[in-house]
Amino acid sequence: MSDDHTHVQEFFAARAADWDSRFPDDGPAYAAAVTELGLRTGDRVLDAGCGTGRALPPLRTAVGPSGAVLGMDLTPAMLRAAVRAGRHRDGRLLLADVAALPVRSESLDAVFAAGLIAHLPRPARNLRELARVVRPGGTLALFHPIGRAALAARQGRRITSDDLRAEGNLGPLLAGSGWHMASYVDEDARFLALAVRGG
């Protein structure tokens, strides 16, 4: 396992037990972002980097009992926290790396990714892997429950020009990875970039 993976696992493993209690008011923002994915009954969706599974209940509601919801994360402690919260009832949880997803090509309708892009060691390659598993015309939601400026302030840092989530950086990154950015919102209350998989 690479140092990048080890760093990510150590970071999230140390925070998994109290992750949900640290951010107790994020539920409505997750539900709103899932709504904007435009999922339909019977769709197949992946929550990439699902963490404690906060998106799984609204994803299950969106696709209904006939749909499929997968939650994948690199950190075992986060998946255990998802199980403790009962979110495994809303989707199948898998320990997996976004760099090599155990999913057939073009088998999903959408990917939801909360806070994921900042932790990708090879963003272009990893976004291409997400595109691989989504059918042409399928969607990707890159989400965070607070915007870039609010997140930077929370972390005691400043936004820099090389921030991957800046619209001018993210659009070309997505375009070079098999996606077309369809919408972009960066407000204090949320960050949400929606992209469509090219044919």
KOLKOLLUM-424011 format. One record per residue (C-alpha): y, z, x. Coordinates in steps of 0.1 Angstrom, whole numbers, padded with zeros to 4 digits, always signed. Each point is the difference from the previous one (the first is absolute). Layout:
<atoms>
YZX
...
</atoms>
This chain:
<atoms>
+0000+0000+0000
+0034-0009+0014
+0027+0024+0009
+0020-0014-0030
-0027+0010-0024
-0005+0034+0016
+0038+0007-0002
+0001-0009-0037
-0031+0020-0008
+0013+0031+0018
+0034-0003-0017
-0014-0002-0035
-0030+0024+0005
+0024+0027+0010
+0020-0005-0033
-0028-0009-0025
-0006+0034-0015
+0036+0005-0012
+0011-0036-0003
+0003-0001-0038
+0018+0034-0001
+0026-0013+0025
+0009-0029-0023
-0007+0013-0035
+0024-0022-0019
-0011-0034+0012
-0024-0008-0029
+0025-0019-0022
+0011-0022+0029
-0036-0009+0008
-0006-0008-0037
+0031-0022-0002
-0009-0019+0031
-0035-0006-0013
+0015-0014-0032
+0020-0025+0020
-0033-0014+0015
-0006-0016-0034
-0037+0009+0000
-0021-0010-0030
-0031+0015-0016
-0030-0009+0021
+0019-0006+0032
-0014+0011+0034
+0025+0020+0021
+0000+0017+0034
+0022+0030+0009
+0002-0006+0038
+0007+0032+0019
-0005+0019-0032
+0004+0035+0016
-0006+0026-0027
-0003-0027-0026
+0032+0006-0019
+0001-0037-0011
-0036+0000-0013
+0006+0014-0035
+0028-0025-0009
-0020-0028+0016
-0031+0009-0021
+0022+0001-0031
+0014-0034+0008
-0034-0017+0004
-0019+0019-0026
-0037+0010+0001
-0011-0036+0006
+0022-0004+0031
-0008+0012+0035
+0021+0024+0021
-0007+0005+0037
+0017+0027+0021
-0003-0004+0037
+0013+0022+0028
-0005+0005+0037
+0001+0038-0001
-0030+0019-0014
+0021+0031-0008
+0023-0021-0023
-0030-0013-0019
-0014+0036-0003
+0034+0010-0015
-0003-0029-0024
-0034+0013-0011
+0013+0036-0004
+0028-0014-0022
-0026-0018-0022
+0014-0034+0008
-0034-0013+0010
-0007-0004-0038
+0027-0027-0001
-0012-0021+0028
-0027-0005+0027
+0011+0017+0033
-0009-0015+0033
+0006+0009+0036
+0013-0033+0014
+0025-0016+0023
+0025-0025-0014
-0006-0020+0032
-0036-0008-0012
-0004+0005-0037
-0036+0002-0014
+0010-0023-0028
-0009-0036-0007
+0027-0026+0005
+0021-0009-0031
-0018+0027-0021
+0030+0021-0010
+0029-0007-0023
+0025+0024+0016
+0006+0025+0028
+0021+0031-0003
+0012+0015+0033
+0021+0032+0000
+0016+0009+0033
-0025-0022+0018
+0020-0025+0019
+0017+0025+0023
-0034+0011+0013
-0015-0034+0006
-0006-0006+0038
+0000-0038-0005
+0020-0007-0031
-0004-0038-0001
-0037+0001+0006
-0005+0028-0025
+0020-0017-0027
-0021-0031+0006
-0031+0021-0006
+0014+0012-0033
+0007-0036-0009
-0035-0009+0008
-0015+0022-0027
+0025-0010-0027
-0004-0032-0021
+0028-0026+0002
+0027+0010-0023
-0010+0037+0003
+0026+0027+0008
+0009+0026+0026
+0022+0030-0006
+0015+0017+0031
+0013+0032-0014
+0016+0033+0010
+0012+0026-0025
+0033+0002+0018
+0021-0027+0017
+0004-0007+0037
+0033+0019+0004
-0013+0031-0019
-0033+0000+0020
+0019-0003+0033
+0022+0029-0009
-0030+0021-0010
-0016-0007+0034
+0032+0006+0019
+0004-0035+0014
+0022-0031-0006
-0011-0034-0013
-0001-0025+0028
+0003-0038-0001
-0037-0004+0009
-0012+0020-0032
-0029-0021-0014
+0011+0009-0035
+0034-0015+0003
+0002-0030-0023
+0009-0024+0028
-0030+0011+0021
-0025+0005-0028
+0005-0034-0017
-0010-0021+0031
-0028+0025+0009
-0015-0005-0034
+0005-0038+0001
-0018-0002+0033
-0029+0021-0014
-0009-0020-0031
+0024+0016-0025
+0033-0010-0016
+0024+0028-0008
+0008-0001-0037
+0023+0030-0003
+0016+0027+0021
+0015+0033-0010
+0012+0026+0025
+0018+0029-0018
+0002+0037+0006
-0026+0006-0027
-0025-0026+0011
-0011-0029+0023
-0020-0028-0016
-0006-0034+0014
-0023-0023-0021
-0017-0030+0016
-0022-0028-0013
-0030-0014+0019
+0004-0036+0009
-0026-0027-0009
</atoms>
